[in-house]
Amino acid sequence: MTPGDVLVLRPQPGADETVAALRAAGFPARALPVLAVEPLPETPALRLRVQDLDRYDAVIFVSPAAVRVGMRWIDRYWPQYPVRTVWIAVGARTAEDLAAFGIRAVRPESDERAEGLLALAELAQGRVERVLIVRGEGGRELLVEALTARGASVDLLEVYRRRPLPVQLPPVGAVAAAVASSGEVLDAFLASGGAALAERPLLVPSDRVAARARAAGFRQVITASGAGPAATVAALHALAASGDAP
């Protein structure tokens, strides 16, 4: 790969965690978050969803931020968690955060995206009737639509929003690659002038985000198996081994 840092654009604290994983794997990296995560205020609708937690067959957390913010609300109203509920995490880091609350979550083995969640036996057609998805405001709709098509009743518990942060991008020559962990991160990156780095490899977590990146002018877009540190490290190893990096 071209000498320089791998820019990790995701919000904190995930950016620092990904940077640490990349450095441990031998890749120079730096955090440059282009979004901040802000908890949403309590509303009657939010409170009612949390109080109705025991009505759901499965509760899905789609990010570590969903755990950090969502579990504050759940802990407030549920000193003992519902017994029959299946807890599901999108990936390893999200599952680890749930384990800190004493929750053993089911998670995909490798694909840390909605597609991986949908492959879980626990979410197969006919296995769950009511599902609660804990996520940020305006999240991806694939999971909702697919579970609804399988006959499940799906509710959302949106507990945080993402706010763009002003950033100063480094010169192109100081950048080896960039990592955009979601479509929202990509949009904020572009709003900060990210197109100036279009000649550098860009790692993204899904084909959907990859298509948006290519439409914005990025010439080398690599789709990882998810947004987590392990998926990012694996994608960069594959890129470095391929010899395709500039």
KOLVO-698281 format. One line per 2 residues: number of its first residue (from 1); their letters; for each residue x, y, z of C-alpha. Coordinates in nm, 2 decimals, decimal comma, padded with zeros to 4 digits. Layout:
N
NUM> A> X:Y:Z | ... .
# end
This chain:
246
1> MT> 00,00:00,00:00,00 | 00,10:00,36:-00,05 .
3> PG> 00,28:00,50:00,26 | 00,06:00,70:00,50 .
5> DV> -00,21:00,66:00,75 | -00,54:00,48:00,73 .
7> LV> -00,80:00,73:00,82 | -01,08:00,59:01,04 .
9> LR> -01,39:00,81:00,99 | -01,64:00,64:01,22 .
11> PQ> -01,77:00,81:01,54 | -01,60:00,77:01,88 .
13> PG> -01,53:00,54:02,06 | -01,54:00,30:01,77 .
15> AD> -01,28:00,51:01,58 | -01,02:00,46:01,85 .
17> ET> -01,10:00,09:01,88 | -01,06:00,04:01,50 .
19> VA> -00,73:00,24:01,50 | -00,60:00,02:01,79 .
21> AL> -00,68:-00,29:01,59 | -00,52:-00,16:01,27 .
23> RA> -00,20:-00,06:01,45 | -00,18:-00,39:01,62 .
25> AG> -00,20:-00,55:01,27 | 00,08:-00,33:01,15 .
27> FP> -00,12:-00,06:00,97 | -00,04:00,30:01,06 .
29> AR> -00,38:00,45:01,14 | -00,54:00,76:01,29 .
31> AL> -00,89:00,85:01,40 | -01,07:01,13:01,21 .
33> PV> -01,43:01,10:01,32 | -01,67:01,29:01,08 .
35> LA> -01,98:01,22:01,30 | -02,06:01,24:01,66 .
37> VE> -02,32:01,02:01,83 | -02,57:01,21:02,05 .
39> PL> -02,84:01,03:02,27 | -03,19:01,13:02,19 .
41> PE> -03,41:01,28:02,46 | -03,67:01,07:02,64 .
43> TP> -04,01:01,08:02,48 | -04,34:00,90:02,58 .
45> AL> -04,30:00,68:02,28 | -03,95:00,58:02,37 .
47> RL> -04,05:00,51:02,73 | -04,34:00,30:02,62 .
49> RV> -04,13:00,09:02,39 | -03,88:00,02:02,67 .
51> QD> -04,16:-00,06:02,92 | -04,30:-00,31:02,67 .
53> LD> -03,97:-00,50:02,63 | -04,11:-00,83:02,75 .
55> RY> -04,36:-00,83:02,46 | -04,08:-00,89:02,21 .
57> DA> -03,95:-01,23:02,11 | -03,62:-01,08:01,99 .
59> VI> -03,43:-00,75:02,06 | -03,17:-00,66:01,80 .
61> FV> -02,89:-00,41:01,86 | -02,74:-00,29:01,53 .
63> SP> -02,43:-00,11:01,67 | -02,22:-00,07:01,98 .
65> AA> -02,37:00,28:02,01 | -02,72:00,13:02,02 .
67> VR> -02,60:-00,08:02,32 | -02,43:00,21:02,50 .
69> VG> -02,74:00,44:02,47 | -03,02:00,19:02,46 .
71> MR> -02,91:-00,01:02,76 | -02,93:00,31:02,97 .
73> WI> -03,30:00,32:02,91 | -03,35:-00,06:02,95 .
75> DR> -03,16:-00,06:03,28 | -03,38:00,22:03,40 .
77> YW> -03,70:00,03:03,36 | -03,59:-00,33:03,38 .
79> PQ> -03,38:-00,42:03,68 | -03,43:-00,78:03,57 .
81> YP> -03,43:-00,84:03,19 | -03,72:-01,04:03,03 .
83> VR> -03,64:-01,41:03,05 | -03,79:-01,53:02,72 .
85> TV> -03,64:-01,25:02,50 | -03,36:-01,35:02,25 .
87> WI> -03,09:-01,08:02,25 | -02,92:-01,04:01,91 .
89> AV> -02,61:-00,83:01,82 | -02,49:-00,73:01,48 .
91> GA> -02,13:-00,83:01,55 | -01,86:-00,92:01,80 .
93> RT> -01,81:-00,57:01,94 | -02,18:-00,52:01,99 .
95> AE> -02,20:-00,86:02,16 | -01,91:-00,77:02,39 .
97> DL> -02,09:-00,45:02,50 | -02,40:-00,64:02,58 .
99> AA> -02,20:-00,90:02,78 | -02,09:-00,61:03,00 .
101> FG> -02,46:-00,59:03,11 | -02,47:-00,97:03,17 .
103> IR> -02,65:-01,04:02,84 | -02,54:-01,33:02,63 .
105> AV> -02,63:-01,22:02,27 | -02,66:-01,43:01,95 .
107> RP> -02,45:-01,28:01,67 | -02,35:-01,37:01,31 .
109> ES> -02,02:-01,55:01,29 | -01,86:-01,33:01,02 .
111> DE> -02,10:-01,10:00,83 | -02,15:-00,80:01,06 .
113> RA> -02,43:-00,65:00,86 | -02,80:-00,67:00,83 .
115> EG> -02,74:-00,95:00,58 | -02,56:-01,15:00,85 .
117> LL> -02,84:-01,09:01,10 | -03,10:-01,22:00,85 .
119> AL> -02,91:-01,54:00,81 | -02,94:-01,63:01,18 .
121> AE> -03,16:-01,92:01,26 | -03,32:-01,72:01,55 .
123> LA> -03,47:-01,48:01,29 | -03,59:-01,74:01,04 .
125> QG> -03,94:-01,71:00,91 | -04,19:-01,83:01,18 .
127> RV> -03,94:-01,81:01,46 | -04,03:-01,47:01,59 .
129> ER> -04,36:-01,28:01,59 | -04,25:-00,94:01,75 .
131> VL> -03,90:-00,79:01,70 | -03,76:-00,47:01,85 .
133> IV> -03,46:-00,31:01,67 | -03,25:-00,07:01,88 .
135> RG> -03,06:00,17:01,65 | -02,99:00,53:01,56 .
137> EG> -03,23:00,78:01,40 | -03,28:00,71:01,04 .
139> GR> -03,10:00,37:01,01 | -03,10:00,13:00,72 .
141> EL> -03,44:-00,02:00,64 | -03,33:-00,36:00,50 .
143> LV> -03,36:-00,54:00,83 | -03,71:-00,40:00,90 .
145> EA> -03,83:-00,48:00,55 | -03,69:-00,84:00,54 .
147> LT> -03,83:-00,93:00,89 | -04,17:-00,78:00,80 .
149> AR> -04,17:-00,99:00,48 | -04,11:-01,30:00,70 .
151> GA> -04,43:-01,22:00,89 | -04,28:-01,05:01,20 .
153> SV> -04,41:-00,73:01,36 | -04,11:-00,50:01,38 .
155> DL> -04,08:-00,19:01,61 | -03,80:00,06:01,63 .
157> LE> -03,63:00,20:01,94 | -03,42:00,49:01,80 .
159> VY> -03,20:00,61:02,08 | -02,93:00,83:01,92 .
161> RR> -02,87:01,06:01,63 | -02,55:01,13:01,43 .
163> RP> -02,42:01,49:01,40 | -02,16:01,59:01,14 .
165> LP> -01,83:01,72:01,28 | -01,61:01,97:01,10 .
167> VQ> -01,27:01,81:01,02 | -00,95:01,91:00,84 .
169> LP> -00,85:01,64:00,60 | -00,48:01,56:00,57 .
171> PV> -00,30:01,60:00,24 | -00,35:01,32:-00,01 .
173> GA> 00,02:01,21:00,02 | -00,03:01,15:00,40 .
175> VA> -00,32:00,91:00,34 | -00,29:00,54:00,25 .
177> AA> -00,66:00,46:00,27 | -00,98:00,57:00,44 .
179> VA> -01,25:00,37:00,62 | -01,62:00,48:00,61 .
181> SS> -01,82:00,26:00,84 | -02,17:00,36:00,71 .
183> GE> -02,35:00,56:00,44 | -02,39:00,84:00,69 .
185> VL> -02,01:00,85:00,76 | -01,95:00,85:00,38 .
187> DA> -02,19:01,15:00,34 | -02,02:01,34:00,62 .
189> FL> -01,68:01,26:00,47 | -01,78:01,39:00,13 .
191> AS> -01,93:01,71:00,29 | -01,58:01,77:00,45 .
193> GG> -01,41:01,74:00,11 | -01,34:01,37:00,11 .
195> AA> -01,36:01,36:-00,27 | -01,01:01,50:-00,27 .
197> LA> -00,90:01,16:-00,15 | -01,08:00,97:-00,43 .
199> ER> -00,76:00,82:-00,56 | -00,70:00,64:-00,23 .
201> PL> -00,87:00,31:-00,14 | -01,19:00,35:00,05 .
203> LV> -01,32:00,06:00,27 | -01,69:00,04:00,33 .
205> PS> -01,92:-00,21:00,50 | -02,17:-00,30:00,23 .
207> DR> -02,24:-00,30:-00,14 | -02,49:-00,03:-00,09 .
209> VA> -02,23:00,21:00,05 | -01,98:00,10:-00,21 .
211> AR> -02,22:00,20:-00,49 | -02,26:00,55:-00,33 .
213> AR> -01,88:00,58:-00,30 | -01,82:00,49:-00,66 .
215> AA> -02,09:00,74:-00,77 | -01,90:01,01:-00,57 .
217> GF> -01,58:00,93:-00,77 | -01,39:00,69:-00,56 .
219> RQ> -01,20:00,46:-00,79 | -01,09:00,18:-00,56 .
221> VI> -01,37:00,08:-00,32 | -01,33:-00,23:-00,10 .
223> TA> -01,63:-00,39:00,06 | -01,55:-00,54:00,40 .
225> SG> -01,77:-00,80:00,58 | -01,89:-00,54:00,82 .
227> AG> -01,80:-00,21:01,00 | -01,62:-00,36:01,30 .
229> PA> -01,24:-00,36:01,36 | -01,19:-00,72:01,27 .
231> AT> -01,37:-00,68:00,94 | -01,16:-00,37:00,86 .
233> VA> -00,83:-00,54:00,94 | -00,92:-00,84:00,73 .
235> AL> -01,02:-00,62:00,43 | -00,69:-00,42:00,46 .
237> HA> -00,49:-00,74:00,47 | -00,66:-00,86:00,16 .
239> LA> -00,60:-00,53:-00,01 | -00,23:-00,53:00,08 .
241> AS> -00,19:-00,89:-00,04 | -00,37:-00,82:-00,37 .
243> GD> -00,11:-00,58:-00,49 | -00,39:-00,36:-00,63 .
245> AP> -00,34:-00,07:-00,38 | -00,18:00,24:-00,53 .
# end
